[in-house]
Amino acid sequence: MFKPLLTDLFEHEAAGSIRIDIHKRYTLTDAARAHSDLKSHRTLGASVFTI
């Protein structure tokens, strides 16, 4: 169910018809800090983990 939706999303992003702004990037070792930042509203928009 989600795969076609994600495929569409990534196709639109690759084509430039939408833009996904990533506000904050965290490493997996910073998961506790990411949780704290999200919980205390210190981040806006998308936050992602980099692998």
N, C-alpha and C positions, 0 to 999 in steps of 0.2 A: 504494500500500500504506500509506504513512504518513499520507496526508491524512485518511482516516476516523479514525485513531487520534488525530491532532491535533485534529480537529473535535470528537471526543468529549471530549478533555481540556479544551479551551477551553469547551465547553458546560457541563461539570461545574464548572469554575472560575467561570464567569459565574453559575451557579445557586447558588453558595455551598456546594456539597456537598464540594468540596475547596478547599484554600487553597495557593497557591504562594508561599512566602516567598522574596523576593529579598534576599539578604544584601548584595550589592555590585553597583553599577552603574558601568560604565566608558563613556567616550566612545571612539570609534574611534581618536582620537589618543592614547589611553592604552593601546593594545593591548599594548605592551611591558611596561608596569607590571602589567596584568592577567595576562599570562603569568607574570611574575615572582611575583606574589602567589599564583597557583594552584600554581606549581611549588614554592614554599617553604611551602605550607600556611598562608598568612596569611589565607585566606578559608574560610568554611564555608558549606555550602548552595549555593544557586543564585547564579551571577554572570552578568550579562547586559551586552551592549553596547547603549547607547542611540544611536539614529540621529536 
